[in-house]
Amino acid sequence: MKYSDIFSQIYFDLENRPDLGQVASYIPELKNVDPAMFGVHLTTVDNCEYSFGDSEVKFSIQSIAKVLSLTMAYTLEGENLWKRVGVEPSGTSFNSLVQLEHNKGIPRNPLINGGALVIADVLISHFENPKQELLNFIRLVSNNESIDFCERIQASEKETGFCNAALVNLMKSYGNIENDVEEVLDFYYNLCSIEMTCKELSRTFLYLANNGIVPATQQEIICPSMSKRINAIMQLCGFYDEAGEFSFKVGLPGKSGVGGGIIAIHPHKYSIAVWSPKLNLKGNSNKGIWFLESFTSALETSIF
């Protein structure tokens, strides 16, 4: 059976389950998304591709982009990066001020908001034009020059970003932010505004399924050791305080975004992107997690 046949079968099975999730409403632009949208795209390391549903409709990838900025910072800083941000699961919400204060301004991991803000600060310190360098990097790993920020979503993020402002100012007070907080926030909001389709997202993350090498161009982005560690961080921290549940049910490294997207990696085999805008109470795509659980169960395969 082809992957596309499995996608279709799982989707129609899921249609019988009530999807009680809600689209993200705290970012004004995200609540305008059609909640019925659903797309899947899988790309193998030997560049076979399989799609289902709304896989070529662009959506806001939001926090999924944090993995890409992390990759950049890790290549620049190496192991020194972990002096400023940890690699432990958060166990609390993605924007917890309480945890950040308890840890004296050191975020638990780079995939929660505080951690991604530190990563933004690192990149700003390294580059004269960090936003352009970020775009250049994403276009390189995706092999796609059309990937861009969305000005509309960026403005919406900024309009409601009070908690992110609190996080970055708290870390600044502990000396873990080196640059101007407004510049860090601007970079972060642009990072989260990136739009992709499931097809583009799956292709972009294929380097993490291929020991750090983009299969289409054979360009090494990161060494195999770094690729392994980024996959490990996604496995442990990619779904906020639902990371353990995702590992238990799905068994793949992955990362979610409040735009309803999920990317998941099967090292040495494939990357798969799923998009369904309705979120569960943990802020992850409700139907997306159901789908991936059914998918890895149907194939009887995970990394475990």
C-alpha positions in Angstrom: 0.0 0.0 0.0 1.3 3.5 -0.9 1.7 6.2 1.7 -1.0 8.2 -0.1 -3.5 5.3 0.3 -2.7 5.1 4.0 -3.2 8.9 4.3 -6.6 8.7 2.7 -7.7 5.7 4.8 -6.5 7.3 8.1 -8.1 10.6 7.3 -11.6 9.1 6.6 -11.3 7.1 9.8 -10.6 10.3 11.8 -13.6 12.0 10.3 -15.7 9.8 12.6 -14.0 11.3 15.7 -15.3 14.6 17.1 -12.6 17.3 16.7 -13.2 19.5 19.7 -10.1 21.6 19.2 -10.1 25.4 18.5 -8.0 27.5 16.2 -5.5 29.8 18.0 -7.4 33.0 18.8 -4.8 35.0 20.8 -3.0 35.9 17.5 -5.7 37.7 15.5 -4.5 36.5 12.1 -4.6 32.9 13.1 -8.3 32.9 14.1 -9.2 33.7 10.5 -7.9 30.4 9.2 -10.5 27.9 7.9 -10.6 25.3 10.7 -11.6 22.5 8.3 -8.3 22.6 6.4 -6.2 19.4 6.5 -3.1 18.6 4.6 -0.3 16.0 4.7 3.0 15.7 2.8 5.7 13.1 3.2 9.1 13.3 1.6 11.6 10.3 1.7 15.3 10.7 1.9 15.5 9.4 -1.7 13.1 12.2 -2.8 9.8 10.2 -3.2 6.8 12.4 -2.3 3.3 11.6 -1.1 0.5 14.1 -0.5 -3.1 14.2 0.8 -5.6 17.0 1.2 -4.7 20.7 1.4 -0.9 20.0 1.3 -0.2 22.9 -1.1 -2.0 25.6 0.9 0.3 28.0 2.8 -0.1 28.3 6.5 1.8 30.0 9.3 4.4 27.5 10.6 4.9 29.5 13.8 7.1 27.7 16.4 8.1 25.0 13.9 10.6 27.7 12.6 12.3 27.6 16.0 14.1 24.4 14.9 15.6 26.2 11.9 16.9 29.2 14.0 18.2 26.6 16.5 20.1 24.9 13.7 21.7 28.2 12.7 22.7 29.1 16.2 24.1 25.6 16.9 26.4 25.7 13.9 27.7 29.1 15.0 28.1 28.5 18.8 28.6 24.8 19.0 28.4 23.4 22.6 28.7 26.9 24.1 25.1 27.4 23.1 24.0 25.2 26.0 25.4 27.6 28.6 22.5 29.9 27.7 19.7 27.5 27.1 19.0 24.0 28.4 17.8 20.8 26.7 15.3 19.6 29.2 11.5 19.3 28.6 9.6 22.3 30.0 6.8 20.5 31.8 4.9 23.8 31.7 3.4 26.0 29.1 5.5 27.4 26.3 5.5 30.9 27.7 5.9 30.3 31.4 7.4 33.2 33.3 7.4 31.3 36.6 9.7 28.6 35.3 12.0 31.1 33.7 12.4 33.1 36.9 12.9 29.8 38.9 15.8 29.0 36.5 17.3 32.5 36.8 16.8 33.5 33.2 18.0 30.3 31.6 15.2 28.8 29.4 14.6 25.0 29.8 15.0 24.4 26.1 15.3 26.3 22.8 11.8 25.3 21.5 9.8 27.2 24.1 9.3 30.9 23.7 12.0 32.0 26.1 14.5 29.6 24.5 13.7 30.8 21.0 14.2 34.4 22.2 17.7 33.5 23.4 18.4 31.9 20.0 17.2 35.1 18.3 19.6 37.1 20.5 22.5 34.8 19.5 21.8 35.2 15.8 21.5 39.0 16.2 24.9 39.0 17.8 26.5 37.1 14.9 24.9 38.9 11.9 24.7 42.4 10.6 21.4 41.6 8.9 20.1 38.6 10.9 16.6 38.5 9.4 18.0 38.2 5.9 20.5 35.6 7.0 17.7 33.6 8.5 15.8 33.8 5.2 18.9 32.8 3.3 19.4 29.8 5.5 15.7 28.6 5.3 15.8 29.0 1.5 19.0 27.0 1.4 17.7 24.0 3.5 14.3 24.1 1.6 16.0 24.5 -1.8 13.2 27.1 -2.3 13.8 30.8 -3.0 10.2 31.7 -2.5 10.0 31.2 1.3 9.4 34.5 3.1 8.1 36.2 6.1 4.5 37.2 6.3 4.2 40.9 7.2 0.5 40.5 8.1 1.2 37.7 10.6 4.3 39.5 12.0 2.3 42.6 12.8 -0.4 40.4 14.4 2.2 38.7 16.6 3.6 42.1 17.7 0.2 43.4 18.5 -0.4 40.7 21.1 3.2 39.9 22.2 3.0 41.1 25.7 4.1 37.9 27.3 7.0 37.5 24.9 8.1 41.0 25.9 7.9 40.0 29.6 10.0 36.9 28.9 12.8 38.8 27.1 12.9 41.6 29.6 13.1 39.0 32.5 16.0 37.3 30.7 17.6 40.7 30.1 17.5 41.3 33.8 19.4 38.1 34.4 22.0 39.0 31.8 21.0 36.3 29.3 20.0 38.8 26.5 22.8 40.8 25.0 21.0 42.9 22.4 18.2 45.4 22.5 15.0 43.7 23.5 13.0 45.4 20.8 15.4 44.0 18.1 15.2 40.5 19.6 11.4 40.7 19.7 11.2 41.9 16.1 13.4 39.0 14.9 11.3 36.5 16.9 8.0 37.8 15.5 9.4 37.6 11.9 10.7 34.0 12.6 7.2 32.9 13.7 5.5 34.6 10.7 7.1 32.3 8.1 4.5 30.6 5.9 4.9 27.3 4.1 2.8 24.5 2.6 3.0 21.0 4.0 5.0 20.1 0.9 7.5 22.9 1.5 7.7 22.1 5.2 8.4 18.4 4.6 11.1 19.2 2.1 12.7 21.8 4.4 13.1 19.4 7.3 14.4 16.5 5.3 18.0 17.4 6.3 17.2 16.2 9.8 16.2 12.8 8.4 19.4 12.6 6.4 22.3 13.2 8.8 22.2 17.0 8.3 22.4 16.8 4.5 19.8 18.2 2.1 19.1 15.3 -0.2 18.1 17.4 -3.2 21.4 19.3 -3.3 23.7 17.0 -1.2 24.8 20.1 0.8 25.7 19.4 4.4 23.9 21.8 6.7 25.1 20.3 10.0 27.2 17.3 10.9 25.5 14.0 11.8 26.2 14.5 15.5 24.4 17.9 15.6 21.5 16.5 13.5 21.2 13.7 16.1 21.1 16.2 19.0 18.5 18.5 17.3 16.3 15.4 16.7 16.7 14.5 20.4 15.6 18.0 21.4 12.5 17.7 19.2 11.8 14.3 20.7 12.0 15.7 24.2 10.7 19.2 23.8 8.9 19.6 20.5 5.3 19.7 21.9 5.7 21.8 25.1 4.1 19.9 28.0 2.7 17.3 25.7 6.1 16.1 24.4 6.0 12.9 26.5 2.5 12.1 25.2 3.6 12.6 21.6 6.6 10.4 22.1 4.4 7.7 23.7 1.8 7.8 21.0 3.7 8.6 17.8 7.3 7.7 18.5 9.0 10.3 16.2 11.0 13.5 16.8 8.8 16.4 15.9 7.8 20.0 16.4 4.4 21.7 16.5 3.2 25.3 15.9 0.1 27.1 17.0 -0.8 27.6 13.3 -1.8 23.9 13.4 1.2 22.5 11.7 3.4 19.5 12.8 6.6 18.3 11.4 7.9 14.8 12.3 11.1 13.1 11.3 11.9 9.4 10.9 15.7 9.5 10.7 17.2 7.9 7.6 13.7 7.5 6.1 11.4 10.5 5.8 10.0 13.8 7.0 6.2 14.3 7.2 4.3 17.5 7.6 0.7 17.6 8.8 -1.6 20.6 9.0 -4.9 20.9 10.8 -5.6 24.3 12.4 -7.7 23.2 15.4 -5.6 23.0 18.6 -6.0 20.9 21.7 -5.6 22.4 25.2 -1.8 22.0 25.1 -1.6 24.2 21.9 -0.9 21.3 19.5 -2.9 20.3 16.4 -5.6 18.0 17.6 -6.2 16.1 14.4 -2.6 16.3 13.4 -1.5 14.3 16.5 -4.3 11.8 16.0 -3.2 11.3 12.4 0.4 10.7 13.2 -0.4 8.3 15.9 -2.6 6.3 13.5 0.1 6.6 10.8 3.0 5.2 12.8 0.7 2.5 14.3 -0.5 1.5 10.8 3.1 1.1 9.6 4.1 -0.5 12.9 7.2 1.8 12.9 8.7 4.5 15.0 12.2 5.2 16.2 11.7 2.9 19.2 
